[in-house]
Amino acid sequence: MLDKKQLEQEIIAWRHDLHQHPEAAFEEVRTAKFVAEKLREFGYEVTENVGKTGVVGVLKNGEGPVIGLRADMDCNKIIEKNTFEYASQTEQRMHACGHDGHTATLLGAAKLIADEKAFKGTVVLVFQPAEEPGWGADAMIADGVIEKFGIQEIYGQHNFTYYPKGTMKIGKTTYKFTVGESGRVKIKLKKVYKLNTKIKVTVTHNGYTVTRNFKFYSGASFDEVKASKHKVKILTNNLHRGDTIKVIYKKKAYTYKVKKNYDCKYKLFAIKVKKTIKKNSSLKIKIVNKDKKTLMVQKIKLDKWRFIQPDEISE
């Protein structure tokens, strides 16, 4: 019988190790190797390089449903300022969104499931890369992760440090909709919602209900970079007081000085410009910290709603 207290300490140690060695989207080579070695140690059949750097572990125990459990592995492209002993050892990389915790806890669940085998059927553990920019799930789906492993249902979770230890938040209200082939959901609305209107979305599947509260952004999107005659709007996060956002258009830089900290909080910034920026114009978004160090540079075309955040940008 597995010692649960000892397992808890193992999970903490794994999380600290992963936190020290963060890897961003599709860079998760060390992380994937770490995960694959642990899964094999626990007795899982392991497939690597699913969706580039993703890992899948399979454990069968007789006939029954095929259930998937998923965790994301990538970190954010930001500088860690913590000084504890397991702080990031990689420059401009940090697990600021908790994916080290997600990976470690799913590994803990993997060990417990393999030890107890208190189920009939097949467990498929999906360790996903590149969640932050939104590419990893598509890459794994394109590699056939659902079909190849026969996954009938798949579940995931996100940790939140502002909830008490040992609690899980599940909503009650339901909304009906149809899921398209891509897995994306479109819901027709009967009214116009203004920017920043608070909305609740609840999803129910097989008796489980999950609710999320968020603010409504134009086009039912969380993402926005919009040019007008007077300003460019940028939705971003992980900014700190003293950082500078620059919108560069035809060698002219328009700047905004960040006045407070926005750690893992999305904020819509409006940067004034002196001319109209037409559709399909090339822009450069640059974020510099108070020490003049560049945190992010990205070239974009102003052709659609976009999501600019300094933790997923390649220079």
C-alpha positions as CSV (number, residue, x, y, z in Angstrom):
1,M,0.0,0.0,0.0
2,L,1.3,3.4,-1.0
3,D,2.3,5.7,1.8
4,K,0.2,8.9,1.1
5,K,2.3,11.1,3.3
6,Q,5.4,10.0,1.4
7,L,3.7,10.6,-1.9
8,E,2.8,14.1,-0.9
9,Q,6.4,14.8,-0.2
10,E,7.4,13.3,-3.6
11,I,4.9,15.6,-5.4
12,I,6.3,18.6,-3.6
13,A,9.8,17.6,-4.6
14,W,8.8,17.0,-8.2
15,R,7.1,20.4,-8.3
16,H,10.2,22.1,-6.9
17,D,12.4,20.4,-9.5
18,L,10.1,21.4,-12.4
19,H,9.9,25.0,-11.0
20,Q,13.7,25.2,-11.1
21,H,13.8,24.1,-14.7
22,P,11.0,25.8,-16.5
23,E,10.5,25.4,-20.3
24,A,8.2,27.4,-22.5
25,A,6.0,26.4,-25.3
26,F,7.4,23.4,-27.3
27,E,10.7,23.7,-25.4
28,E,9.6,21.1,-22.8
29,V,12.3,18.6,-23.6
30,R,13.6,18.1,-20.1
31,T,10.1,18.3,-18.6
32,A,8.8,15.7,-21.1
33,K,11.7,13.4,-20.3
34,F,11.1,13.8,-16.5
35,V,7.4,12.9,-17.0
36,A,8.1,9.9,-19.3
37,E,10.6,8.4,-16.9
38,K,8.2,8.7,-13.9
39,L,5.4,7.2,-15.9
40,R,7.5,4.2,-17.0
41,E,8.6,3.8,-13.4
42,F,5.0,3.6,-12.3
43,G,4.2,1.0,-14.9
44,Y,2.5,3.0,-17.7
45,E,3.0,2.4,-21.4
46,V,4.5,5.7,-22.6
47,T,4.3,7.5,-25.9
48,E,6.5,10.6,-26.4
49,N,6.6,13.4,-28.9
50,V,2.8,13.6,-29.3
51,G,2.0,17.1,-30.5
52,K,5.8,17.9,-30.6
53,T,6.8,17.7,-27.0
54,G,3.7,16.1,-25.4
55,V,3.7,12.8,-23.4
56,V,0.9,10.2,-23.1
57,G,0.8,7.4,-20.5
58,V,-1.6,4.5,-20.7
59,L,-2.6,2.1,-17.9
60,K,-5.1,-0.7,-18.6
61,N,-7.0,-2.6,-16.0
62,G,-9.6,-4.9,-17.7
63,E,-12.6,-3.8,-19.7
64,G,-14.3,-0.5,-19.2
65,P,-14.3,3.2,-20.3
66,V,-11.2,5.0,-21.5
67,I,-10.8,8.1,-19.4
68,G,-8.2,10.8,-20.0
69,L,-6.6,13.1,-17.4
70,R,-4.7,16.1,-18.6
71,A,-2.0,18.5,-17.3
72,D,-0.1,21.3,-19.1
73,M,3.7,21.5,-18.8
74,D,4.9,24.8,-20.3
75,C,6.1,27.9,-18.4
76,N,5.8,31.6,-19.0
77,K,8.5,33.7,-20.7
78,I,9.0,36.1,-17.8
79,I,11.7,36.8,-15.2
80,E,11.3,35.2,-11.8
81,K,12.1,37.6,-8.9
82,N,11.6,35.0,-6.1
83,T,14.6,34.2,-4.0
84,F,13.6,30.8,-2.5
85,E,15.9,27.9,-3.1
86,Y,13.8,26.3,-5.9
87,A,13.5,29.5,-7.9
88,S,13.9,29.3,-11.7
89,Q,17.5,28.6,-12.9
90,T,16.6,29.5,-16.5
91,E,16.8,33.1,-17.7
92,Q,13.5,34.7,-18.7
93,R,11.6,31.6,-17.9
94,M,9.2,31.0,-14.9
95,H,6.4,28.8,-13.9
96,A,4.1,31.7,-13.0
97,C,0.9,30.0,-14.0
98,G,1.2,26.8,-12.0
99,H,1.9,24.3,-14.7
100,D,4.7,22.8,-12.6
101,G,2.0,22.1,-10.0
102,H,-0.3,20.6,-12.6
103,T,2.4,18.3,-13.9
104,A,3.5,17.2,-10.4
105,T,0.0,16.5,-9.2
106,L,-1.0,14.5,-12.2
107,L,2.2,12.5,-11.7
108,G,1.1,11.9,-8.1
109,A,-2.3,10.8,-9.3
110,A,-0.6,8.5,-11.8
111,K,1.4,6.8,-9.1
112,L,-1.6,6.4,-6.8
113,I,-3.8,5.1,-9.7
114,A,-1.2,2.5,-10.6
115,D,-0.7,1.4,-7.0
116,E,-4.4,1.0,-6.2
117,K,-5.9,0.1,-9.6
118,A,-9.3,0.9,-8.1
119,F,-10.9,1.1,-11.5
120,K,-11.9,-1.0,-14.5
121,G,-11.0,0.2,-18.0
122,T,-8.1,2.4,-19.2
123,V,-6.6,5.5,-17.9
124,V,-4.8,7.8,-20.4
125,L,-2.7,10.6,-18.9
126,V,-2.1,13.5,-21.3
127,F,0.8,15.9,-20.6
128,Q,0.2,18.8,-22.9
129,P,2.9,21.3,-24.1
130,A,2.4,24.9,-25.2
131,E,-0.8,25.7,-23.3
132,E,0.2,29.4,-22.7
133,P,0.0,30.4,-26.4
134,G,-2.8,28.0,-27.1
135,W,-1.0,25.8,-29.5
136,G,-0.4,22.5,-27.6
137,A,-3.9,21.1,-27.6
138,D,-4.3,21.6,-31.3
139,A,-0.9,20.0,-31.9
140,M,-1.8,16.9,-29.9
141,I,-5.2,16.7,-31.5
142,A,-3.6,16.9,-34.9
143,D,-1.4,14.0,-33.9
144,G,-4.5,12.0,-33.2
145,V,-4.3,11.9,-29.4
146,I,-8.0,11.3,-29.0
147,E,-8.4,8.7,-31.7
148,K,-5.1,6.8,-31.2
149,F,-5.7,6.2,-27.5
150,G,-9.5,5.9,-27.8
151,I,-10.2,8.6,-25.2
152,Q,-13.9,8.8,-24.5
153,E,-13.8,11.5,-21.8
154,I,-11.0,13.8,-20.7
155,Y,-10.7,16.0,-17.6
156,G,-8.3,18.6,-16.3
157,Q,-8.0,21.1,-13.4
158,H,-6.3,24.4,-12.6
159,N,-4.9,25.3,-9.3
160,F,-5.8,28.6,-7.6
161,T,-3.8,29.8,-4.6
162,Y,-6.6,32.0,-3.3
163,Y,-8.8,29.0,-2.6
164,P,-8.4,27.1,0.7
165,K,-6.2,24.0,0.6
166,G,-8.1,20.9,-0.2
167,T,-11.1,22.6,-1.8
168,M,-12.5,22.3,-5.3
169,K,-14.8,24.8,-6.9
170,I,-17.7,23.5,-9.1
171,G,-20.6,25.5,-10.3
172,K,-24.3,24.7,-10.6
173,T,-25.9,26.5,-13.5
174,T,-26.0,25.1,-17.0
175,Y,-26.1,26.4,-20.5
176,K,-26.8,24.4,-23.6
177,F,-24.6,24.5,-26.8
178,T,-23.2,22.4,-29.5
179,V,-19.5,21.6,-29.8
180,G,-18.1,21.8,-33.3
181,E,-15.5,19.4,-34.9
182,S,-12.7,21.8,-33.8
183,G,-13.8,21.5,-30.1
184,R,-14.6,25.2,-30.1
185,V,-18.0,26.4,-28.9
186,K,-20.2,29.2,-30.4
187,I,-23.1,30.5,-28.4
188,K,-25.6,33.0,-30.0
189,L,-26.3,35.9,-27.8
190,K,-29.6,37.8,-27.8
191,K,-28.2,41.2,-26.8
192,V,-25.1,43.4,-27.2
193,Y,-22.7,43.2,-24.4
194,K,-20.5,46.2,-23.6
195,L,-16.7,45.9,-23.0
196,N,-16.0,44.6,-19.5
197,T,-19.5,43.3,-18.8
198,K,-19.3,40.4,-16.4
199,I,-20.5,37.1,-17.7
200,K,-20.8,33.6,-16.2
201,V,-20.3,30.5,-18.4
202,T,-21.2,27.1,-17.1
203,V,-20.4,23.7,-18.7
204,T,-22.0,20.4,-17.7
205,H,-21.0,17.0,-19.0
206,N,-22.0,13.6,-17.6
207,G,-23.2,15.2,-14.4
208,Y,-20.2,17.4,-13.7
209,T,-20.7,21.1,-13.8
210,V,-17.9,23.8,-14.0
211,T,-18.5,27.5,-14.0
212,R,-16.2,30.3,-14.9
213,N,-16.7,34.1,-14.4
214,F,-15.0,36.5,-16.8
215,K,-15.3,39.9,-18.4
216,F,-16.7,40.2,-21.9
217,Y,-14.4,41.5,-24.6
218,S,-15.6,42.5,-28.0
219,G,-16.4,39.6,-30.3
220,A,-16.8,37.3,-27.3
221,S,-13.0,37.1,-27.2
222,F,-10.6,37.5,-24.4
223,D,-8.1,38.8,-27.0
224,E,-7.8,42.3,-28.3
225,V,-5.4,44.6,-30.2
226,K,-7.5,47.3,-32.0
227,A,-6.3,50.3,-33.8
228,S,-8.3,53.5,-34.2
229,K,-7.4,57.1,-35.2
230,H,-6.3,57.9,-31.7
231,K,-5.2,54.8,-29.8
232,V,-4.1,51.2,-30.0
233,K,-5.6,48.8,-27.4
234,I,-3.5,46.0,-26.0
235,L,-4.8,43.3,-23.7
236,T,-1.8,41.9,-21.8
237,N,-0.7,40.6,-18.4
238,N,2.3,40.0,-16.1
239,L,3.3,43.6,-16.2
240,H,4.9,45.6,-13.3
241,R,5.1,49.2,-12.3
242,G,7.8,51.0,-14.3
243,D,7.5,48.7,-17.4
244,T,7.0,50.5,-20.7
245,I,4.7,49.2,-23.5
246,K,5.8,50.5,-27.0
247,V,3.8,50.3,-30.2
248,I,6.2,50.9,-33.1
249,Y,4.6,51.9,-36.4
250,K,6.8,53.1,-39.3
251,K,9.7,53.7,-37.0
252,K,7.6,55.9,-34.7
253,A,7.2,54.6,-31.1
254,Y,4.1,55.3,-29.1
255,T,4.6,54.5,-25.4
256,Y,2.6,53.7,-22.2
257,K,4.2,53.7,-18.8
258,V,2.7,51.0,-16.6
259,K,1.7,52.5,-13.2
260,K,1.0,49.4,-11.1
261,N,1.7,45.6,-11.0
262,Y,-0.4,43.2,-13.0
263,D,0.9,39.8,-12.0
264,C,-1.1,37.2,-13.9
265,K,-4.0,39.8,-14.3
266,Y,-5.1,40.8,-17.7
267,K,-5.4,44.5,-18.3
268,L,-6.5,46.5,-21.4
269,F,-4.1,49.3,-22.1
270,A,-4.9,52.2,-24.5
271,I,-1.9,53.8,-26.2
272,K,-2.5,57.1,-28.0
273,V,-1.2,57.5,-31.5
274,K,-1.3,60.5,-33.8
275,K,-2.3,58.8,-37.0
276,T,-4.7,56.1,-38.2
277,I,-3.1,52.7,-38.5
278,K,-4.9,50.9,-41.3
279,K,-5.8,47.2,-41.4
280,N,-2.9,44.9,-42.3
281,S,-0.4,47.5,-41.3
282,S,2.8,46.0,-39.7
283,L,3.3,46.9,-36.1
284,K,5.9,46.0,-33.5
285,I,4.9,45.5,-29.8
286,K,7.7,45.9,-27.4
287,I,7.7,45.7,-23.6
288,V,10.7,47.0,-21.6
289,N,11.2,46.9,-17.8
290,K,12.4,49.7,-15.6
291,D,16.0,48.4,-16.0
292,K,15.7,48.9,-19.8
293,K,15.7,45.1,-20.3
294,T,13.4,43.9,-23.1
295,L,10.8,41.5,-21.9
296,M,9.0,41.0,-25.1
297,V,9.1,41.9,-28.8
298,Q,6.6,40.8,-31.4
299,K,5.9,41.8,-35.0
300,I,2.2,41.6,-35.9
301,K,-0.2,42.6,-38.7
302,L,-3.2,44.5,-37.6
303,D,-5.6,42.1,-39.2
304,K,-7.8,40.6,-36.4
305,W,-8.3,40.4,-32.7
306,R,-5.1,39.4,-31.0
307,F,-3.8,38.4,-27.6
308,I,-0.5,40.0,-26.7
309,Q,1.1,38.7,-23.5
310,P,4.8,38.9,-22.7
311,D,5.0,35.3,-21.6
312,E,4.5,33.8,-25.1
313,I,6.5,35.9,-27.4
314,S,9.5,34.9,-29.5
315,E,11.9,37.7,-30.3
